[in-house]
Amino acid sequence: MIDSLFNLARPLIHRMDAETAHRLTVAALAAAPALRPSGDDPVLATQAFGQTFTNPVGLAAGFDKHAEAVDGALGLGFGFVEVGGVTPLPQPGNPKPRVFRLTEDEAVINRYGLNSDGMEVVAQRLAARRARGGVVGVNLGANKESADRAADYAVLTRRLAAVTDFLTINVSSPNTPGLRDLQAESALDELVARAIEARDEATQGGRRTPMLLKIAPDLTLPELDGMVAVARRRGIDGMIVSNTTIARPESLRSAAKNETGGLSGKPLFTASTKLLAETFLRVERQFPLVGVGGIDSAATAFAKIRAGADLVQFYSAMVFKGPGLVKTVKAGLAAEARKAGLPRLGALVGRDAAAIARGEAL
């Protein structure tokens, strides 16, 4: 039913500018009665960073920036939803236009710049729906004008830890000047230490909210070494690989290909999946990974799992393939586990990581 409605509406949606279409989609999902998805295949059940997921397919941060449509998104069949990025203070983000469809490439370029309603509004929305369940995380970002960005992550953590199932330190958005500088090992070490301390203070005597770290796909391997070292040393609970890229592959054909901002969607798949495999080899199963970037089918989602992801996320592909992609990906992943004769899909995590890191098996 949802896919049929999407197919009917798609020509109209794609005649709108990309940001207007995005806002209307979120508003429609927020206003619609929350669906009750059918039960997930038991083979998809996943345990990661202390959470239980009925399936490993999540909605990536960037779609529901302000936590307006959490229940609607969960109703599409996602196993978890990540909202945000959220900043301590409200901020408008970058000037418009700032989102561009690359239709020929099944990709999107955005330079939103962490537009956010702010942590107080998001905290209230999450608290109001908390009793309805579902695994919901929050992606954290610093205010553009902040004099102490590491402090922003600590403030966000203290305020949001009690109303979410996991928090993600996002220092990999390319659209806030200087934010990616925080990926450097020394800067990251201080930031993560402060965020972890804030998390522990906020959850003292109660539930310990998992803390994840989201990285860029444009890292060199020495830079990745430093980030993984910080994550392991400071007790990060998981890593998300990866954010959007500032690279522009030569294969891009769309007219908007040279717009500045982060590129997401199909062209990001190979680079992000190779980085995921490299991360898996360095992490040595100390904590789980979430694979993001270019997922547009069950096959690409399964490639992320073979590369080392316990969980996967997407949303750019739904711009072109619609919300039915969630069901398609889940069915394909379940089929892969059964084909391998395994009771759980998780047994295949990292199976081909070494080969994928070498540029093979994709």
KAPE-V842810 format. One record per pair of residues at least 12 apart in sequence whose C-alpha atoms are under 7 Angstrom apart, sorted by the first residue. I is the first residue (numbers start at 1). J is the second residue. D is the distance in whole Angstrom. If there is no record, write none. Layout:
I_J_D / I_J_D
This chain:
3_322_6 / 3_323_6 / 3_324_5 / 6_322_6 / 18_99_6 / 18_100_6 / 18_101_6 / 19_99_6 / 26_64_7 / 26_69_6 / 29_69_6 / 29_72_5 / 30_68_6 / 30_69_4 / 30_72_6 / 34_71_6 / 34_72_5 / 34_75_6 / 35_72_7 / 35_75_4 / 35_76_7 / 36_75_5 / 37_75_6 / 37_76_7 / 37_77_5 / 40_54_6 / 40_55_7 / 41_334_7 / 43_334_6 / 43_343_6 / 43_344_5 / 43_345_6 / 44_56_7 / 44_334_6 / 44_344_6 / 44_345_6 / 46_346_7 / 48_288_6 / 49_210_6 / 49_237_6 / 49_238_7 / 49_288_7 / 53_79_6 / 54_79_6 / 55_79_5 / 56_79_6 / 56_311_5 / 56_312_6 / 57_78_6 / 57_79_5 / 57_80_7 / 57_311_6 / 57_312_5 / 57_313_6 / 58_78_5 / 58_79_5 / 58_80_5 / 58_81_5 / 58_312_6 / 58_313_4 / 58_314_7 / 59_78_6 / 59_80_7 / 59_81_5 / 59_82_6 / 59_313_5 / 59_314_6 / 59_315_6 / 60_81_7 / 60_82_6 / 60_313_5 / 60_314_5 / 60_315_6 / 61_82_5 / 61_83_5 / 61_84_5 / 61_85_7 / 61_139_6 / 62_83_7 / 62_84_6 / 62_85_6 / 63_315_7 / 64_83_5 / 64_84_6 / 65_83_5 / 65_84_4 / 65_85_6 / 65_116_7 / 66_83_7 / 66_84_6 / 66_116_6 / 66_117_6 / 66_122_6 / 67_83_6 / 67_122_6 / 67_125_7 / 67_126_7 / 76_323_7 / 77_326_6 / 77_327_7 / 78_326_7 / 80_134_7 / 80_135_5 / 80_136_6 / 81_135_7 / 81_136_5 / 81_137_6 / 82_136_6 / 82_137_4 / 82_138_5 / 82_139_7 / 83_137_6 / 83_138_5 / 83_139_6 / 84_138_6 / 84_139_5 / 84_140_7 / 85_114_6 / 85_139_5 / 85_140_5 / 85_141_6 / 86_116_6 / 86_118_6 / 86_119_6 / 86_139_6 / 86_140_5 / 86_141_6 / 87_116_6 / 87_118_5 / 87_119_6 / 87_140_6 / 87_141_5 / 87_142_5 / 87_143_6 / 88_118_5 / 88_119_5 / 88_143_7 / 88_152_6 / 88_156_6 / 89_118_5 / 89_119_7 / 89_143_7 / 90_116_5 / 90_117_5 / 90_118_4 / 91_115_5 / 91_116_5 / 91_117_7 / 92_115_5 / 92_116_7 / 93_112_6 / 93_113_5 / 93_114_5 / 93_115_4 / 94_111_7 / 94_112_6 / 94_113_5 / 98_110_6 / 98_111_5 / 98_112_6 / 99_111_6 / 100_256_7 / 102_254_5 / 102_256_6 / 102_257_7 / 103_254_7 / 104_253_6 / 104_254_6 / 105_252_6 / 105_253_7 / 105_254_6 / 105_266_7 / 106_265_6 / 106_266_6 / 106_320_7 / 107_263_7 / 107_264_6 / 107_265_4 / 107_266_6 / 107_267_7 / 107_316_7 / 108_263_6 / 108_264_5 / 108_265_6 / 108_316_7 / 109_261_6 / 109_262_5 / 109_263_4 / 109_264_6 / 110_261_5 / 110_262_5 / 110_263_7 / 111_175_5 / 111_260_7 / 111_261_4 / 111_262_6 / 112_175_7 / 113_175_5 / 113_176_5 / 119_156_7 / 123_160_6 / 123_163_7 / 126_163_6 / 127_163_6 / 130_163_7 / 135_165_6 / 136_164_6 / 136_165_5 / 136_166_7 / 137_164_6 / 137_165_5 / 137_166_5 / 137_167_6 / 138_164_7 / 138_166_6 / 138_167_5 / 138_168_6 / 139_167_6 / 139_168_5 / 139_169_6 / 139_170_6 / 140_153_7 / 140_156_7 / 140_168_6 / 140_169_5 / 140_170_6 / 141_153_7 / 141_170_6 / 144_176_6 / 150_191_5 / 153_195_6 / 154_194_6 / 154_195_5 / 154_198_5 / 157_195_6 / 157_198_6 / 157_199_6 / 158_198_6 / 158_199_6 / 158_202_5 / 161_199_7 / 161_202_7 / 161_209_6 / 165_209_6 / 166_209_6 / 166_210_5 / 166_211_6 / 167_210_6 / 167_211_5 / 167_212_6 / 168_211_6 / 168_212_5 / 168_213_5 / 168_214_7 / 169_212_6 / 169_213_5 / 169_214_6 / 170_213_6 / 170_214_5 / 171_183_6 / 171_214_7 / 171_215_7 / 172_214_7 / 172_215_5 / 172_216_5 / 172_243_6 / 173_243_7 / 174_246_7 / 174_261_7 / 174_262_6 / 175_261_6 / 183_227_7 / 185_226_5 / 185_227_6 / 185_230_7 / 189_230_6 / 193_234_6 / 210_237_6 / 211_236_6 / 211_237_5 / 211_238_7 / 212_236_6 / 212_237_6 / 212_238_5 / 212_239_5 / 213_238_6 / 213_239_5 / 213_240_6 / 214_239_6 / 214_240_4 / 214_241_6 / 214_242_6 / 214_243_7 / 215_240_6 / 215_241_6 / 215_242_5 / 215_243_6 / 216_242_5 / 216_243_5 / 216_244_7 / 216_245_7 / 217_242_5 / 217_243_6 / 217_244_7 / 217_245_6 / 217_271_7 / 217_272_5 / 217_275_7 / 218_245_6 / 228_282_7 / 228_283_7 / 237_287_6 / 238_287_5 / 238_288_5 / 238_289_6 / 239_288_7 / 239_289_5 / 239_290_6 / 240_289_6 / 240_290_5 / 240_291_6 / 241_272_7 / 241_276_6 / 241_290_6 / 241_291_5 / 241_292_6 / 242_272_6 / 242_291_7 / 242_292_5 / 242_293_6 / 244_262_5 / 244_263_5 / 244_264_5 / 245_262_5 / 245_263_5 / 245_264_7 / 246_261_6 / 246_262_5 / 246_263_6 / 264_293_7 / 264_294_7 / 264_316_7 / 265_293_6 / 265_294_4 / 265_316_5 / 265_317_6 / 266_294_4 / 266_295_7 / 266_296_7 / 267_294_6 / 268_293_5 / 268_294_5 / 269_293_5 / 269_294_4 / 269_295_7 / 272_293_6 / 273_304_6 / 273_307_7 / 274_356_6 / 274_357_5 / 274_359_7 / 276_291_7 / 276_307_6 / 276_308_7 / 277_307_5 / 277_308_6 / 277_353_5 / 277_354_7 / 277_356_6 / 277_357_5 / 278_357_6 / 280_308_5 / 288_310_6 / 289_308_7 / 289_309_5 / 289_310_6 / 289_311_7 / 290_309_5 / 290_310_6 / 290_311_5 / 290_312_5 / 291_304_6 / 291_309_5 / 291_311_6 / 291_312_5 / 291_313_6 / 292_312_6 / 292_313_5 / 292_314_6 / 293_314_7 / 295_314_6 / 295_317_7 / 296_317_5 / 297_329_6 / 298_328_7 / 298_329_4 / 298_332_5 / 298_333_6 / 301_329_7 / 302_333_6 / 303_362_7 / 305_348_7 / 305_349_5 / 305_350_6 / 306_348_6 / 306_349_5 / 306_350_5 / 306_351_5 / 306_352_5 / 306_353_6 / 307_349_7 / 307_350_5 / 307_351_7 / 307_352_6 / 307_353_4 / 307_356_6 / 308_349_5 / 308_350_4 / 308_353_6 / 309_349_6 / 309_350_7 / 310_346_6 / 310_349_6
